[in-house]
Every structure is written in C-alpha cells, then in structure tokens.
Amino acid sequence: MEVTKPIDGRGGKREGAGRPKRVDEKKANEIMKRALRELYSKESDDDAKVAFVKDLLESQRGQIFIAEHVFGKAPQEVVQTNLNIDEKEFSKEQINDIVKAYKLMY
C-alpha cells in the first residue's frame, strides 16, 4: 500500500521545523548580548543585562514579564460549575436559591 502526502504538503518532516540548532541559538544570544552592551554602554554582558532588567522594571508590563520568568506564571483558576446533579432531587424553592447564589457569584 502506497502512502501519499496531503496536497498542501503538511505532515511528516518539514524544512525549518523543530528546535533551532544550538549554533544558531548561540549566535542569536551573542547578538543580543552585543546589542545590550552597545545600548547601555557597558563593558560586560552582566552589567548590560542588569541595566536591561532595571529598564524593564520601570513599566508594569516589564515587571509582569520578569515576575513570570523568575517565579513562574500563576496558574489560571478554573471554576467547575457542572456538578451533575439531577434537578428532580430539589424543590422549586431550592432551585431558585441555587440560581440566585450562582448569579451573585458571577
């Protein structure tokens, strides 16, 4: 049996897919470090990084970015509202009370 690829070319190995090569990653890191050193007129990479972080901390968005990377992103809270309760077990009055309580929550 012959296996054919979809017409749009998707599926299987694709050029450029996957993780970048370590050499490319190191080159990108070196470019960023050089740019930071030049931007902040610093001699060392560490001094340039500190200056960059200080600039980030001046904005709320920068503070959030740093906090998420240092402490990890806070998990989103998901409220489960489907309790799988048969409404026949409740009186009309109890159902109305539940609906009122639900509306107060949201």
Buried (B, 14 or more C-beta within 10 A) or exposed (E): EEEEEEEEEEEEEEEEEEEEEEEEEEEEEEEBBEEBBEEBEBEEBEBBBBBBEEEBEEEEEBEEBEEEEEEEEEEEEEEEEEEEEEEEEEEEEEEEEBEEEEEEEE
